[in-house]
Amino acid sequence: MTVNRVCFNCGSSSFVSDRSLGGKIVCSKCGSSSFKNKSSSFLKSKKFVFLAIAIAIFIIVI
């Protein structure tokens, strides 16, 4: 299972292990070591479905 990460500075998804920094993962385009996880549209759509179901149940109860 791979973790979807992107560079916080440039948005690139290509990373390399820098030997001079003791194997620290850095962006291959800009050299930054700060990254974040990609947001998954599946999770957002899943939250939307649960919200829609909750609103429908609330309307039916009233």
mmCIF file of the N, C-alpha and C atoms, coordinates in Angstrom:
data_MODEL
# 
_entry.id   MODEL 
# 
loop_
_atom_site.group_PDB 
_atom_site.id 
_atom_site.type_symbol 
_atom_site.label_atom_id 
_atom_site.label_alt_id 
_atom_site.label_comp_id 
_atom_site.label_asym_id 
_atom_site.label_entity_id 
_atom_site.label_seq_id 
_atom_site.pdbx_PDB_ins_code 
_atom_site.Cartn_x 
_atom_site.Cartn_y 
_atom_site.Cartn_z 
_atom_site.occupancy 
_atom_site.B_iso_or_equiv 
_atom_site.pdbx_formal_charge 
_atom_site.auth_seq_id 
_atom_site.auth_comp_id 
_atom_site.auth_asym_id 
_atom_site.auth_atom_id 
_atom_site.pdbx_PDB_model_num 
ATOM 1   N N  . MET A 1 1  ? 0.847   -1.168 0.000  1.00 0.00 ? 1  MET A N  1 
ATOM 2   C CA . MET A 1 1  ? 0.000   0.000  0.000  1.00 0.00 ? 1  MET A CA 1 
ATOM 3   C C  . MET A 1 1  ? 0.897   1.237  0.000  1.00 0.00 ? 1  MET A C  1 
ATOM 4   N N  . THR A 1 2  ? 0.664   2.117  -0.937 1.00 0.00 ? 2  THR A N  1 
ATOM 5   C CA . THR A 1 2  ? 1.483   3.307  -1.030 1.00 0.00 ? 2  THR A CA 1 
ATOM 6   C C  . THR A 1 2  ? 0.741   4.499  -0.447 1.00 0.00 ? 2  THR A C  1 
ATOM 7   N N  . VAL A 1 3  ? 1.529   5.399  0.118  1.00 0.00 ? 3  VAL A N  1 
ATOM 8   C CA . VAL A 1 3  ? 0.973   6.623  0.679  1.00 0.00 ? 3  VAL A CA 1 
ATOM 9   C C  . VAL A 1 3  ? 1.089   7.706  -0.384 1.00 0.00 ? 3  VAL A C  1 
ATOM 10  N N  . ASN A 1 4  ? -0.019  8.361  -0.692 1.00 0.00 ? 4  ASN A N  1 
ATOM 11  C CA . ASN A 1 4  ? -0.006  9.433  -1.669 1.00 0.00 ? 4  ASN A CA 1 
ATOM 12  C C  . ASN A 1 4  ? 0.433   10.716 -0.986 1.00 0.00 ? 4  ASN A C  1 
ATOM 13  N N  . ARG A 1 5  ? 1.642   11.165 -1.331 1.00 0.00 ? 5  ARG A N  1 
ATOM 14  C CA . ARG A 1 5  ? 2.178   12.382 -0.738 1.00 0.00 ? 5  ARG A CA 1 
ATOM 15  C C  . ARG A 1 5  ? 2.521   13.360 -1.846 1.00 0.00 ? 5  ARG A C  1 
ATOM 16  N N  . VAL A 1 6  ? 2.388   14.637 -1.540 1.00 0.00 ? 6  VAL A N  1 
ATOM 17  C CA . VAL A 1 6  ? 2.797   15.690 -2.463 1.00 0.00 ? 6  VAL A CA 1 
ATOM 18  C C  . VAL A 1 6  ? 3.652   16.696 -1.699 1.00 0.00 ? 6  VAL A C  1 
ATOM 19  N N  . CYS A 1 7  ? 4.513   17.373 -2.432 1.00 0.00 ? 7  CYS A N  1 
ATOM 20  C CA . CYS A 1 7  ? 5.370   18.393 -1.840 1.00 0.00 ? 7  CYS A CA 1 
ATOM 21  C C  . CYS A 1 7  ? 4.521   19.587 -1.428 1.00 0.00 ? 7  CYS A C  1 
ATOM 22  N N  . PHE A 1 8  ? 4.797   20.112 -0.257 1.00 0.00 ? 8  PHE A N  1 
ATOM 23  C CA . PHE A 1 8  ? 4.037   21.251 0.252  1.00 0.00 ? 8  PHE A CA 1 
ATOM 24  C C  . PHE A 1 8  ? 4.350   22.518 -0.531 1.00 0.00 ? 8  PHE A C  1 
ATOM 25  N N  . ASN A 1 9  ? 5.566   22.645 -1.051 1.00 0.00 ? 9  ASN A N  1 
ATOM 26  C CA . ASN A 1 9  ? 5.979   23.862 -1.764 1.00 0.00 ? 9  ASN A CA 1 
ATOM 27  C C  . ASN A 1 9  ? 5.560   23.863 -3.230 1.00 0.00 ? 9  ASN A C  1 
ATOM 28  N N  . CYS A 1 10 ? 5.917   22.804 -3.977 1.00 0.00 ? 10 CYS A N  1 
ATOM 29  C CA . CYS A 1 10 ? 5.696   22.832 -5.420 1.00 0.00 ? 10 CYS A CA 1 
ATOM 30  C C  . CYS A 1 10 ? 4.568   21.914 -5.889 1.00 0.00 ? 10 CYS A C  1 
ATOM 31  N N  . GLY A 1 11 ? 4.087   21.009 -5.057 1.00 0.00 ? 11 GLY A N  1 
ATOM 32  C CA . GLY A 1 11 ? 2.989   20.124 -5.436 1.00 0.00 ? 11 GLY A CA 1 
ATOM 33  C C  . GLY A 1 11 ? 3.422   18.877 -6.178 1.00 0.00 ? 11 GLY A C  1 
ATOM 34  N N  . SER A 1 12 ? 4.718   18.653 -6.288 1.00 0.00 ? 12 SER A N  1 
ATOM 35  C CA . SER A 1 12 ? 5.225   17.482 -6.994 1.00 0.00 ? 12 SER A CA 1 
ATOM 36  C C  . SER A 1 12 ? 5.004   16.217 -6.160 1.00 0.00 ? 12 SER A C  1 
ATOM 37  N N  . SER A 1 13 ? 4.892   15.085 -6.852 1.00 0.00 ? 13 SER A N  1 
ATOM 38  C CA . SER A 1 13 ? 4.722   13.824 -6.132 1.00 0.00 ? 13 SER A CA 1 
ATOM 39  C C  . SER A 1 13 ? 5.939   12.912 -6.292 1.00 0.00 ? 13 SER A C  1 
ATOM 40  N N  . SER A 1 14 ? 7.054   13.454 -6.764 1.00 0.00 ? 14 SER A N  1 
ATOM 41  C CA . SER A 1 14 ? 8.269   12.647 -6.900 1.00 0.00 ? 14 SER A CA 1 
ATOM 42  C C  . SER A 1 14 ? 9.253   13.005 -5.794 1.00 0.00 ? 14 SER A C  1 
ATOM 43  N N  . PHE A 1 15 ? 9.645   11.999 -5.020 1.00 0.00 ? 15 PHE A N  1 
ATOM 44  C CA . PHE A 1 15 ? 10.541  12.176 -3.887 1.00 0.00 ? 15 PHE A CA 1 
ATOM 45  C C  . PHE A 1 15 ? 11.747  11.273 -4.030 1.00 0.00 ? 15 PHE A C  1 
ATOM 46  N N  . VAL A 1 16 ? 12.851  11.694 -3.445 1.00 0.00 ? 16 VAL A N  1 
ATOM 47  C CA . VAL A 1 16 ? 14.069  10.888 -3.422 1.00 0.00 ? 16 VAL A CA 1 
ATOM 48  C C  . VAL A 1 16 ? 14.627  10.899 -2.005 1.00 0.00 ? 16 VAL A C  1 
ATOM 49  N N  . SER A 1 17 ? 15.460  9.915  -1.743 1.00 0.00 ? 17 SER A N  1 
ATOM 50  C CA . SER A 1 17 ? 16.134  9.838  -0.453 1.00 0.00 ? 17 SER A CA 1 
ATOM 51  C C  . SER A 1 17 ? 17.500  10.509 -0.596 1.00 0.00 ? 17 SER A C  1 
ATOM 52  N N  . ASP A 1 18 ? 17.726  11.581 0.143  1.00 0.00 ? 18 ASP A N  1 
ATOM 53  C CA . ASP A 1 18 ? 18.970  12.340 0.045  1.00 0.00 ? 18 ASP A CA 1 
ATOM 54  C C  . ASP A 1 18 ? 20.016  11.711 0.953  1.00 0.00 ? 18 ASP A C  1 
ATOM 55  N N  . ARG A 1 19 ? 21.085  11.211 0.356  1.00 0.00 ? 19 ARG A N  1 
ATOM 56  C CA . ARG A 1 19 ? 22.137  10.528 1.120  1.00 0.00 ? 19 ARG A CA 1 
ATOM 57  C C  . ARG A 1 19 ? 22.908  11.488 2.016  1.00 0.00 ? 19 ARG A C  1 
ATOM 58  N N  . SER A 1 20 ? 23.038  12.752 1.603  1.00 0.00 ? 20 SER A N  1 
ATOM 59  C CA . SER A 1 20 ? 23.803  13.697 2.415  1.00 0.00 ? 20 SER A CA 1 
ATOM 60  C C  . SER A 1 20 ? 23.050  14.108 3.676  1.00 0.00 ? 20 SER A C  1 
ATOM 61  N N  . LEU A 1 21 ? 21.751  13.903 3.692  1.00 0.00 ? 21 LEU A N  1 
ATOM 62  C CA . LEU A 1 21 ? 20.947  14.225 4.869  1.00 0.00 ? 21 LEU A CA 1 
ATOM 63  C C  . LEU A 1 21 ? 20.602  12.981 5.686  1.00 0.00 ? 21 LEU A C  1 
ATOM 64  N N  . GLY A 1 22 ? 21.313  11.915 5.469  1.00 0.00 ? 22 GLY A N  1 
ATOM 65  C CA . GLY A 1 22 ? 21.092  10.690 6.229  1.00 0.00 ? 22 GLY A CA 1 
ATOM 66  C C  . GLY A 1 22 ? 19.865  9.915  5.791  1.00 0.00 ? 22 GLY A C  1 
ATOM 67  N N  . GLY A 1 23 ? 19.516  10.011 4.520  1.00 0.00 ? 23 GLY A N  1 
ATOM 68  C CA . GLY A 1 23 ? 18.385  9.255  4.000  1.00 0.00 ? 23 GLY A CA 1 
ATOM 69  C C  . GLY A 1 23 ? 17.050  9.957  4.134  1.00 0.00 ? 23 GLY A C  1 
ATOM 70  N N  . LYS A 1 24 ? 17.077  11.217 4.476  1.00 0.00 ? 24 LYS A N  1 
ATOM 71  C CA . LYS A 1 24 ? 15.824  11.967 4.626  1.00 0.00 ? 24 LYS A CA 1 
ATOM 72  C C  . LYS A 1 24 ? 15.146  12.120 3.265  1.00 0.00 ? 24 LYS A C  1 
ATOM 73  N N  . ILE A 1 25 ? 13.837  11.968 3.237  1.00 0.00 ? 25 ILE A N  1 
ATOM 74  C CA . ILE A 1 25 ? 13.068  12.077 2.002  1.00 0.00 ? 25 ILE A CA 1 
ATOM 75  C C  . ILE A 1 25 ? 12.900  13.550 1.640  1.00 0.00 ? 25 ILE A C  1 
ATOM 76  N N  . VAL A 1 26 ? 13.275  13.907 0.408  1.00 0.00 ? 26 VAL A N  1 
ATOM 77  C CA . VAL A 1 26 ? 13.141  15.275 -0.078 1.00 0.00 ? 26 VAL A CA 1 
ATOM 78  C C  . VAL A 1 26 ? 12.488  15.251 -1.457 1.00 0.00 ? 26 VAL A C  1 
ATOM 79  N N  . CYS A 1 27 ? 11.920  16.375 -1.845 1.00 0.00 ? 27 CYS A N  1 
ATOM 80  C CA . CYS A 1 27 ? 11.316  16.527 -3.166 1.00 0.00 ? 27 CYS A CA 1 
ATOM 81  C C  . CYS A 1 27 ? 12.418  16.546 -4.216 1.00 0.00 ? 27 CYS A C  1 
ATOM 82  N N  . SER A 1 28 ? 12.207  15.842 -5.316 1.00 0.00 ? 28 SER A N  1 
ATOM 83  C CA . SER A 1 28 ? 13.245  15.803 -6.343 1.00 0.00 ? 28 SER A CA 1 
ATOM 84  C C  . SER A 1 28 ? 13.245  17.054 -7.210 1.00 0.00 ? 28 SER A C  1 
ATOM 85  N N  . LYS A 1 29 ? 12.184  17.853 -7.173 1.00 0.00 ? 29 LYS A N  1 
ATOM 86  C CA . LYS A 1 29 ? 12.127  19.062 -7.999 1.00 0.00 ? 29 LYS A CA 1 
ATOM 87  C C  . LYS A 1 29 ? 12.623  20.295 -7.263 1.00 0.00 ? 29 LYS A C  1 
ATOM 88  N N  . CYS A 1 30 ? 12.174  20.508 -6.022 1.00 0.00 ? 30 CYS A N  1 
ATOM 89  C CA . CYS A 1 30 ? 12.556  21.736 -5.323 1.00 0.00 ? 30 CYS A CA 1 
ATOM 90  C C  . CYS A 1 30 ? 13.477  21.495 -4.135 1.00 0.00 ? 30 CYS A C  1 
ATOM 91  N N  . GLY A 1 31 ? 13.636  20.253 -3.678 1.00 0.00 ? 31 GLY A N  1 
ATOM 92  C CA . GLY A 1 31 ? 14.543  19.945 -2.581 1.00 0.00 ? 31 GLY A CA 1 
ATOM 93  C C  . GLY A 1 31 ? 13.948  20.133 -1.202 1.00 0.00 ? 31 GLY A C  1 
ATOM 94  N N  . SER A 1 32 ? 12.673  20.426 -1.117 1.00 0.00 ? 32 SER A N  1 
ATOM 95  C CA . SER A 1 32 ? 12.027  20.646 0.177  1.00 0.00 ? 32 SER A CA 1 
ATOM 96  C C  . SER A 1 32 ? 11.777  19.313 0.875  1.00 0.00 ? 32 SER A C  1 
ATOM 97  N N  . SER A 1 33 ? 11.830  19.341 2.192  1.00 0.00 ? 33 SER A N  1 
ATOM 98  C CA . SER A 1 33 ? 11.565  18.113 2.950  1.00 0.00 ? 33 SER A CA 1 
ATOM 99  C C  . SER A 1 33 ? 10.178  18.131 3.591  1.00 0.00 ? 33 SER A C  1 
ATOM 100 N N  . SER A 1 34 ? 9.371   19.134 3.262  1.00 0.00 ? 34 SER A N  1 
ATOM 101 C CA . SER A 1 34 ? 8.015   19.183 3.816  1.00 0.00 ? 34 SER A CA 1 
ATOM 102 C C  . SER A 1 34 ? 7.030   18.664 2.779  1.00 0.00 ? 34 SER A C  1 
ATOM 103 N N  . PHE A 1 35 ? 6.179   17.745 3.205  1.00 0.00 ? 35 PHE A N  1 
ATOM 104 C CA . PHE A 1 35 ? 5.189   17.175 2.305  1.00 0.00 ? 35 PHE A CA 1 
ATOM 105 C C  . PHE A 1 35 ? 3.893   16.971 3.050  1.00 0.00 ? 35 PHE A C  1 
ATOM 106 N N  . LYS A 1 36 ? 2.828   16.744 2.306  1.00 0.00 ? 36 LYS A N  1 
ATOM 107 C CA . LYS A 1 36 ? 1.520   16.489 2.900  1.00 0.00 ? 36 LYS A CA 1 
ATOM 108 C C  . LYS A 1 36 ? 0.857   15.357 2.134  1.00 0.00 ? 36 LYS A C  1 
ATOM 109 N N  . ASN A 1 37 ? -0.148  14.760 2.741  1.00 0.00 ? 37 ASN A N  1 
ATOM 110 C CA . ASN A 1 37 ? -0.897  13.691 2.090  1.00 0.00 ? 37 ASN A CA 1 
ATOM 111 C C  . ASN A 1 37 ? -1.884  14.286 1.097  1.00 0.00 ? 37 ASN A C  1 
ATOM 112 N N  . LYS A 1 38 ? -2.078  13.577 -0.003 1.00 0.00 ? 38 LYS A N  1 
ATOM 113 C CA . LYS A 1 38 ? -3.080  14.008 -0.974 1.00 0.00 ? 38 LYS A CA 1 
ATOM 114 C C  . LYS A 1 38 ? -4.456  13.806 -0.369 1.00 0.00 ? 38 LYS A C  1 
ATOM 115 N N  . SER A 1 39 ? -5.344  14.732 -0.658 1.00 0.00 ? 39 SER A N  1 
ATOM 116 C CA . SER A 1 39 ? -6.710  14.552 -0.197 1.00 0.00 ? 39 SER A CA 1 
ATOM 117 C C  . SER A 1 39 ? -7.410  13.590 -1.144 1.00 0.00 ? 39 SER A C  1 
ATOM 118 N N  . SER A 1 40 ? -8.140  12.694 -0.586 1.00 0.00 ? 40 SER A N  1 
ATOM 119 C CA . SER A 1 40 ? -8.832  11.684 -1.376 1.00 0.00 ? 40 SER A CA 1 
ATOM 120 C C  . SER A 1 40 ? -10.260 12.119 -1.636 1.00 0.00 ? 40 SER A C  1 
ATOM 121 N N  . SER A 1 41 ? -10.650 12.132 -2.889 1.00 0.00 ? 41 SER A N  1 
ATOM 122 C CA . SER A 1 41 ? -12.015 12.524 -3.227 1.00 0.00 ? 41 SER A CA 1 
ATOM 123 C C  . SER A 1 41 ? -13.011 11.462 -2.763 1.00 0.00 ? 41 SER A C  1 
ATOM 124 N N  . PHE A 1 42 ? -12.537 10.197 -2.618 1.00 0.00 ? 42 PHE A N  1 
ATOM 125 C CA . PHE A 1 42 ? -13.427 9.143  -2.137 1.00 0.00 ? 42 PHE A CA 1 
ATOM 126 C C  . PHE A 1 42 ? -13.901 9.431  -0.724 1.00 0.00 ? 42 PHE A C  1 
ATOM 127 N N  . LEU A 1 43 ? -12.988 9.876  0.129  1.00 0.00 ? 43 LEU A N  1 
ATOM 128 C CA . LEU A 1 43 ? -13.373 10.179 1.509  1.00 0.00 ? 43 LEU A CA 1 
ATOM 129 C C  . LEU A 1 43 ? -14.317 11.371 1.555  1.00 0.00 ? 43 LEU A C  1 
ATOM 130 N N  . LYS A 1 44 ? -14.085 12.360 0.713  1.00 0.00 ? 44 LYS A N  1 
ATOM 131 C CA . LYS A 1 44 ? -14.964 13.515 0.686  1.00 0.00 ? 44 LYS A CA 1 
ATOM 132 C C  . LYS A 1 44 ? -16.359 13.114 0.224  1.00 0.00 ? 44 LYS A C  1 
ATOM 133 N N  . SER A 1 45 ? -16.437 12.258 -0.792 1.00 0.00 ? 45 SER A N  1 
ATOM 134 C CA . SER A 1 45 ? -17.741 11.836 -1.285 1.00 0.00 ? 45 SER A CA 1 
ATOM 135 C C  . SER A 1 45 ? -18.438 10.949 -0.257 1.00 0.00 ? 45 SER A C  1 
ATOM 136 N N  . LYS A 1 46 ? -17.670 10.174 0.504  1.00 0.00 ? 46 LYS A N  1 
ATOM 137 C CA . LYS A 1 46 ? -18.241 9.328  1.541  1.00 0.00 ? 46 LYS A CA 1 
ATOM 138 C C  . LYS A 1 46 ? -18.850 10.184 2.646  1.00 0.00 ? 46 LYS A C  1 
ATOM 139 N N  . LYS A 1 47 ? -18.168 11.252 3.028  1.00 0.00 ? 47 LYS A N  1 
ATOM 140 C CA . LYS A 1 47 ? -18.702 12.163 4.035  1.00 0.00 ? 47 LYS A CA 1 
ATOM 141 C C  . LYS A 1 47 ? -19.961 12.841 3.516  1.00 0.00 ? 47 LYS A C  1 
ATOM 142 N N  . PHE A 1 48 ? -19.975 13.187 2.224  1.00 0.00 ? 48 PHE A N  1 
ATOM 143 C CA . PHE A 1 48 ? -21.142 13.825 1.630  1.00 0.00 ? 48 PHE A CA 1 
ATOM 144 C C  . PHE A 1 48 ? -22.344 12.893 1.661  1.00 0.00 ? 48 PHE A C  1 
ATOM 145 N N  . VAL A 1 49 ? -22.133 11.615 1.389  1.00 0.00 ? 49 VAL A N  1 
ATOM 146 C CA . VAL A 1 49 ? -23.231 10.638 1.402  1.00 0.00 ? 49 VAL A CA 1 
ATOM 147 C C  . VAL A 1 49 ? -23.806 10.511 2.810  1.00 0.00 ? 49 VAL A C  1 
ATOM 148 N N  . PHE A 1 50 ? -22.930 10.423 3.822  1.00 0.00 ? 50 PHE A N  1 
ATOM 149 C CA . PHE A 1 50 ? -23.414 10.314 5.195  1.00 0.00 ? 50 PHE A CA 1 
ATOM 150 C C  . PHE A 1 50 ? -24.167 11.570 5.622  1.00 0.00 ? 50 PHE A C  1 
ATOM 151 N N  . LEU A 1 51 ? -23.700 12.730 5.189  1.00 0.00 ? 51 LEU A N  1 
ATOM 152 C CA . LEU A 1 51 ? -24.388 13.973 5.503  1.00 0.00 ? 51 LEU A CA 1 
ATOM 153 C C  . LEU A 1 51 ? -25.764 14.008 4.840  1.00 0.00 ? 51 LEU A C  1 
ATOM 154 N N  . ALA A 1 52 ? -25.853 13.565 3.602  1.00 0.00 ? 52 ALA A N  1 
ATOM 155 C CA . ALA A 1 52 ? -27.127 13.541 2.892  1.00 0.00 ? 52 ALA A CA 1 
ATOM 156 C C  . ALA A 1 52 ? -28.106 12.579 3.557  1.00 0.00 ? 52 ALA A C  1 
ATOM 157 N N  . ILE A 1 53 ? -27.621 11.422 3.992  1.00 0.00 ? 53 ILE A N  1 
ATOM 158 C CA . ILE A 1 53 ? -28.479 10.451 4.681  1.00 0.00 ? 53 ILE A CA 1 
ATOM 159 C C  . ILE A 1 53 ? -28.961 11.026 6.004  1.00 0.00 ? 53 ILE A C  1 
ATOM 160 N N  . ALA A 1 54 ? -28.080 11.687 6.747  1.00 0.00 ? 54 ALA A N  1 
ATOM 161 C CA . ALA A 1 54 ? -28.459 12.279 8.033  1.00 0.00 ? 54 ALA A CA 1 
ATOM 162 C C  . ALA A 1 54 ? -29.513 13.359 7.845  1.00 0.00 ? 54 ALA A C  1 
ATOM 163 N N  . ILE A 1 55 ? -29.378 14.180 6.816  1.00 0.00 ? 55 ILE A N  1 
ATOM 164 C CA . ILE A 1 55 ? -30.371 15.225 6.555  1.00 0.00 ? 55 ILE A CA 1 
ATOM 165 C C  . ILE A 1 55 ? -31.705 14.608 6.151  1.00 0.00 ? 55 ILE A C  1 
ATOM 166 N N  . ALA A 1 56 ? -31.667 13.563 5.336  1.00 0.00 ? 56 ALA A N  1 
ATOM 167 C CA . ALA A 1 56 ? -32.901 12.897 4.920  1.00 0.00 ? 56 ALA A CA 1 
ATOM 168 C C  . ALA A 1 56 ? -33.620 12.289 6.123  1.00 0.00 ? 56 ALA A C  1 
ATOM 169 N N  . ILE A 1 57 ? -32.885 11.645 7.011  1.00 0.00 ? 57 ILE A N  1 
ATOM 170 C CA . ILE A 1 57 ? -33.492 11.055 8.209  1.00 0.00 ? 57 ILE A CA 1 
ATOM 171 C C  . ILE A 1 57 ? -34.068 12.152 9.099  1.00 0.00 ? 57 ILE A C  1 
ATOM 172 N N  . PHE A 1 58 ? -33.356 13.249 9.226  1.00 0.00 ? 58 PHE A N  1 
ATOM 173 C CA . PHE A 1 58 ? -33.839 14.368 10.037 1.00 0.00 ? 58 PHE A CA 1 
ATOM 174 C C  . PHE A 1 58 ? -35.141 14.923 9.479  1.00 0.00 ? 58 PHE A C  1 
ATOM 175 N N  . ILE A 1 59 ? -35.243 15.056 8.161  1.00 0.00 ? 59 ILE A N  1 
ATOM 176 C CA . ILE A 1 59 ? -36.474 15.562 7.533  1.00 0.00 ? 59 ILE A CA 1 
ATOM 177 C C  . ILE A 1 59 ? -37.622 14.576 7.706  1.00 0.00 ? 59 ILE A C  1 
ATOM 178 N N  . ILE A 1 60 ? -37.349 13.296 7.608  1.00 0.00 ? 60 ILE A N  1 
ATOM 179 C CA . ILE A 1 60 ? -38.392 12.279 7.769  1.00 0.00 ? 60 ILE A CA 1 
ATOM 180 C C  . ILE A 1 60 ? -38.923 12.271 9.203  1.00 0.00 ? 60 ILE A C  1 
ATOM 181 N N  . VAL A 1 61 ? -38.045 12.430 10.182 1.00 0.00 ? 61 VAL A N  1 
ATOM 182 C CA . VAL A 1 61 ? -38.455 12.426 11.585 1.00 0.00 ? 61 VAL A CA 1 
ATOM 183 C C  . VAL A 1 61 ? -39.333 13.639 11.896 1.00 0.00 ? 61 VAL A C  1 
ATOM 184 N N  . ILE A 1 62 ? -39.010 14.770 11.314 1.00 0.00 ? 62 ILE A N  1 
ATOM 185 C CA . ILE A 1 62 ? -39.801 15.982 11.561 1.00 0.00 ? 62 ILE A CA 1 
ATOM 186 C C  . ILE A 1 62 ? -41.074 15.850 10.793 1.00 0.00 ? 62 ILE A C  1 
# 
